[in-house]
Amino acid sequence: MGMKATVGCMPFATSAFNTLKGATNHRYIFDYQGGAPSNYKTTTDSNYTYPKAGIYVVMQLGEKDGRATRSCATVTVQDTTPPVIRLQLCVNGLATLTLPSDPANKYDDYGIQWGDGNGEIINKQTRVVTHRYTDQLPKQVRVQGIHKYGKCGGSTVRTISAKQANEPPTLTKLAITDANTAELTIDNPSENGWLLYRQEATDPFASSGKTIRMSKETVKVLIDTNQITCFKLMPTDTCSAQIESNVLCVSYLKVTGEGALNRVSVAPYRYPSEALQRTVLKNNAPWWKANATEFSRDDTDPSCNNKTCYQLKVETEKGVVLSNVACLPPPPVLCNLLGNVFIPDAFTPNGDGFNDLLEIKGELSQGFKWLIYNQWGSIIFSSTDPKQGWNGQQNGQPAVSGAYFYRLDMLDKAKRTFSKRGSFLLIR
């Protein structure tokens, strides 16, 4: 058996042909992996396209002079995944191209076109190469992966410019995720290396040891709720020695229940002049825009059905800071009025002067309405006077013994209606 081609890049199309004179009834297995050929599905089509990279065994089955024949060939399909590169351009025009250790970087050689008419080929042992530009115009750099056999591979194109080289990274967002952790979002258009620095309270900035290189990156940072921590990026080398990022500092919010209201307190921003706007969000919606001298506000309308959550959002010129999220359950004084109301589960209106009247006890508010129903759902007593009880009479006659049902409606301080339902026994 012969093959039209045995080495190429994916997707790789090839074809097999017979080289054994007199052989007939040819069938093919294009991905033979061992074992009995009868376990494989065969095809009479000698053409095949391999969609993925790998090393494949092709088996040809046939017959000659009444005897079965078989022969094999090996096909190598090369990967065309674009190379992974890091490209750094300094303000003096020196570009540094790095091929980091990555599964995509498995080529034997790499062809580099620097975008200014110059190019070169480097082998896989050369992981860092430099080139100096003589002007400030944007350049399109192309890196082509080259396999020793197959002469093909994927390519990566990146545009760089002197303007980009001078553009500092930006801390775009700093969000507290829990009591000890925050998440920092970074925009790094130059893709140069930057070192993350942190400042504890009023101490000087010190290196965290974390290096940022990707164009967009999100990193987790440790924080301490007992002090303010600030972050910024500074260059790792002299390439961008005069450039550094903006500064973002964590900010905290505190909420306490004060009777029928929630008291929301916010801490001043570490660098007040950089805080363009401070907004407290209530259940993810803007609720209070605090000016530079406001640090506390009372929420007199918390939810009586669900917990109420607050978060401080500080907007600076280049980034935003999101504080911790503080939540409180519904205020008991405001929302649980009916929880403080007691209705007996039985009474005995037999005229003995003891327990003859069914009365409501507890904290009764405005909007009071009390309804009593018999077993068939008919209203037999109603009142809007909290002091009026039921004497067990229906239409001037003693009501029969048994189970009865009630509904009690009241308004809370926010004019919302609360209902309480239940049952009791009339015993004679």
TILUMKOL-410601 format. One record per residue (C-alpha): x, y, z; chain. Coordinates in steps of 0.05 Angstrom, whole numbers. Layout:
       px       py       pz   c
        X        Y        Z   A
...
% end
This chain:
       px       py       pz   c
        0        0        0   A
       23       70      -16   A
       -1      138       10   A
       -7      202      -30   A
       21      239       31   A
       39      218      101   A
       54      284      136   A
       13      348      137   A
      -26      398      179   A
      -97      390      203   A
     -145      384      171   A
     -102      336      130   A
     -130      303       67   A
      -94      242       39   A
     -108      179       -2   A
      -84      108       -3   A
      -69       66      -65   A
      -53       -7      -78   A
       19      -28      -93   A
        8     -103      -93   A
       -2     -128     -164   A
      -63     -172     -172   A
      -94     -155     -105   A
     -169     -138     -105   A
     -228     -121      -59   A
     -191      -66      -22   A
     -220      -38       42   A
     -189       13       89   A
     -184       28      164   A
     -157       99      171   A
     -148       97      247   A
     -125       28      265   A
     -107       22      338   A
      -92      -53      345   A
     -132     -116      352   A
     -171     -156      301   A
     -188     -116      237   A
     -257     -147      239   A
     -273     -104      299   A
     -267      -41      256   A
     -315       -9      207   A
     -281       -9      138   A
     -291       34       77   A
     -277       23        3   A
     -263       98       -6   A
     -188      108       -9   A
     -193      183        7   A
     -196      208       78   A
     -189      275      116   A
     -162      276      187   A
     -195      333      227   A
     -148      329      288   A
      -74      327      301   A
      -42      261      318   A
       -5      199      291   A
      -51      150      256   A
      -42       79      227   A
      -76       65      161   A
      -91       -8      144   A
     -108      -34       75   A
     -145     -100       71   A
     -151     -140        6   A
     -148     -208      -28   A
     -100     -242      -76   A
     -102     -312     -103   A
     -157     -329      -53   A
     -116     -306        7   A
     -128     -244       51   A
      -77     -189       48   A
      -62     -130       93   A
      -11      -73       95   A
       -2      -11      138   A
       25       59      134   A
       33      115      185   A
        4      185      177   A
       26      244      219   A
      -22      302      225   A
       10      365      253   A
      -25      414      300   A
      -41      485      274   A
      -58      517      341   A
      -34      590      340   A
       28      601      383   A
       20      635      451   A
       65      697      455   A
       80      755      502   A
      100      819      468   A
      129      878      506   A
      146      945      475   A
      187      995      514   A
      183     1070      507   A
      252     1070      473   A
      227     1025      416   A
      256      959      442   A
      207      902      432   A
      214      836      470   A
      178      775      444   A
      171      715      492   A
      147      645      476   A
      124      620      544   A
      117      547      563   A
       49      529      537   A
       16      467      504   A
        6      508      441   A
       80      522      432   A
      102      454      405   A
      131      477      339   A
      202      462      316   A
      214      533      291   A
      179      600      292   A
      178      652      237   A
      174      724      261   A
      153      784      218   A
      165      847      258   A
      120      890      215   A
      175      938      192   A
      203      896      135   A
      247      854      180   A
      238      781      198   A
      274      721      226   A
      266      647      242   A
      282      621      311   A
      283      549      336   A
      243      522      395   A
      302      529      443   A
      300      605      433   A
      245      629      479   A
      261      704      481   A
      280      749      423   A
      286      826      418   A
      279      876      362   A
      287      952      361   A
      241      998      321   A
      266     1063      292   A
      198     1099      289   A
      136     1109      331   A
       85     1080      281   A
       41     1020      300   A
       70      953      279   A
       35      887      264   A
       76      830      289   A
       63      760      262   A
       90      696      293   A
       83      633      250   A
       93      564      279   A
      133      518      234   A
      136      442      238   A
      200      409      213   A
      157      361      172   A
       95      389      139   A
      121      461      134   A
       57      489      163   A
       29      515      228   A
      -16      566      262   A
        0      640      268   A
      -12      695      319   A
      -17      768      299   A
       -9      825      349   A
       -9      900      337   A
       37      943      381   A
       52     1017      382   A
       93     1068      420   A
       29     1098      447   A
        9     1031      475   A
       77     1023      507   A
       66     1088      545   A
       -4     1070      567   A
       -7     1051      641   A
      -49      993      667   A
     -115     1009      701   A
     -146      980      762   A
     -218      981      738   A
     -254      946      796   A
     -241      926      868   A
     -298      885      899   A
     -300      853      968   A
     -322      781      962   A
     -319      758     1035   A
     -289      779     1102   A
     -218      763     1080   A
     -218      768     1004   A
     -228      819      950   A
     -226      813      874   A
     -185      861      833   A
     -199      871      758   A
     -141      898      715   A
     -137      926      645   A
      -66      921      618   A
      -66      945      544   A
       10      944      537   A
       15      872      563   A
       80      892      597   A
       98      861      664   A
       71      898      725   A
       80      883      799   A
       21      889      846   A
       35      933      906   A
       -9      939      969   A
      -14      991     1024   A
      -38      973     1094   A
      -71     1031     1130   A
      -22     1090     1124   A
       41     1047     1114   A
       82     1056     1050   A
       64     1013      989   A
      100      946      988   A
      105      891      935   A
       55      834      940   A
       98      790      896   A
       42      782      845   A
       60      798      772   A
        8      818      720   A
       22      806      646   A
      -45      791      611   A
      -84      846      575   A
     -143      833      621   A
     -135      798      687   A
     -174      786      751   A
     -137      768      815   A
     -158      753      886   A
     -125      793      942   A
     -126      785     1017   A
     -157      840     1059   A
     -167      855     1133   A
     -233      885     1155   A
     -198      920     1212   A
     -158      966     1165   A
     -160      998     1097   A
     -119      964     1042   A
     -101      999      977   A
      -72      971      912   A
      -33      996      852   A
       12      968      796   A
       85      987      784   A
      132      963      728   A
      175      902      739   A
      234      931      701   A
      262      997      674   A
      222      989      609   A
      165     1030      638   A
      200     1059      698   A
      161     1125      700   A
       92     1093      692   A
       46     1065      745   A
      -29     1051      751   A
      -84     1086      789   A
      -98     1068      862   A
     -160     1033      888   A
     -175     1022      962   A
     -225      976      996   A
     -283     1010     1029   A
     -331      983     1081   A
     -405      991     1100   A
     -440      975     1166   A
     -515      966     1179   A
     -549      962     1247   A
     -622      952     1265   A
     -650     1010     1305   A
     -722      993     1323   A
     -765     1005     1262   A
     -707     1028     1218   A
     -639     1006     1191   A
     -580     1052     1204   A
     -529     1050     1147   A
     -459     1076     1160   A
     -403     1083     1109   A
     -329     1095     1120   A
     -293     1154     1087   A
     -253     1135     1026   A
     -178     1129     1039   A
     -163     1183      987   A
     -225     1229      991   A
     -204     1274      932   A
     -206     1214      885   A
     -277     1192      903   A
     -320     1224      850   A
     -385     1192      875   A
     -406     1149      934   A
     -471     1111      925   A
     -504     1062      972   A
     -543     1008      937   A
     -605      978      969   A
     -621      909      942   A
     -576      925      882   A
     -612      991      866   A
     -585     1061      880   A
     -614     1086      946   A
     -569     1141      975   A
     -517     1185      941   A
     -473     1208      997   A
     -434     1273      991   A
     -363     1281     1018   A
     -386     1296     1089   A
     -443     1245     1096   A
     -426     1179     1130   A
     -493     1155     1159   A
     -566     1151     1138   A
     -628     1118     1167   A
     -671     1073     1123   A
     -742     1082     1150   A
     -773     1036     1097   A
     -739      968     1102   A
     -773      907     1072   A
     -822      869     1117   A
     -821      807     1073   A
     -747      795     1058   A
     -680      815     1085   A
     -653      882     1061   A
     -582      884     1034   A
     -537      945     1026   A
     -471      957      989   A
     -427     1018      980   A
     -403     1036      910   A
     -346     1086      904   A
     -331     1113      835   A
     -263     1142      819   A
     -236     1172      754   A
     -212     1104      728   A
     -243     1051      771   A
     -299     1030      818   A
     -297     1001      888   A
     -352      956      915   A
     -356      946      990   A
     -379      886     1030   A
     -453      869     1026   A
     -489      879     1092   A
     -559      849     1102   A
     -611      853     1158   A
     -675      813     1167   A
     -742      850     1172   A
     -745      894     1235   A
     -787      858     1288   A
     -817      922     1314   A
     -840      943     1245   A
     -859      878     1213   A
     -877      826     1264   A
     -936      859     1298   A
     -982      799     1291   A
     -928      756     1323   A
     -943      794     1388   A
    -1018      783     1385   A
    -1050      726     1426   A
    -1119      695     1413   A
    -1141      638     1459   A
    -1152      571     1427   A
    -1216      559     1469   A
    -1268      596     1512   A
    -1330      576     1553   A
    -1387      627     1547   A
    -1431      592     1600   A
    -1444      652     1645   A
    -1401      630     1703   A
    -1360      694     1699   A
    -1297      658     1679   A
    -1271      656     1607   A
    -1340      678     1581   A
    -1312      726     1528   A
    -1263      711     1471   A
    -1215      771     1471   A
    -1151      790     1433   A
    -1090      806     1475   A
    -1025      839     1454   A
     -999      897     1412   A
    -1059      919     1371   A
    -1049      972     1317   A
    -1090     1014     1269   A
    -1129      982     1212   A
    -1156      930     1260   A
    -1209      883     1232   A
    -1232      817     1264   A
    -1276      765     1231   A
    -1303      700     1260   A
    -1331      644     1215   A
    -1371      582     1230   A
    -1357      513     1202   A
    -1392      530     1136   A
    -1351      593     1125   A
    -1406      643     1143   A
    -1386      706     1181   A
    -1420      706     1249   A
    -1381      762     1282   A
    -1340      822     1259   A
    -1308      881     1294   A
    -1261      939     1281   A
    -1254      954     1356   A
    -1194      920     1388   A
    -1229      924     1456   A
    -1291      887     1433   A
    -1292      812     1445   A
    -1341      757     1423   A
    -1391      732     1475   A
    -1409      668     1437   A
    -1476      695     1411   A
    -1501      689     1340   A
    -1562      731     1322   A
    -1577      739     1396   A
    -1576      663     1409   A
    -1520      620     1438   A
    -1476      592     1384   A
    -1468      517     1384   A
    -1406      485     1413   A
    -1351      466     1366   A
    -1294      494     1324   A
    -1295      564     1295   A
    -1246      602     1252   A
    -1221      674     1252   A
    -1182      723     1210   A
    -1148      784     1239   A
    -1122      842     1195   A
    -1078      900     1219   A
    -1033      953     1188   A
     -960      961     1204   A
     -925     1028     1210   A
     -912     1028     1136   A
     -987     1021     1123   A
     -979      949     1098   A
    -1034      898     1115   A
    -1016      836     1155   A
    -1065      779     1165   A
    -1068      725     1218   A
    -1113      664     1212   A
    -1130      610     1262   A
    -1183      569     1297   A
    -1211      561     1368   A
    -1262      518     1405   A
    -1328      543     1435   A
    -1342      498     1496   A
    -1407      500     1536   A
% end
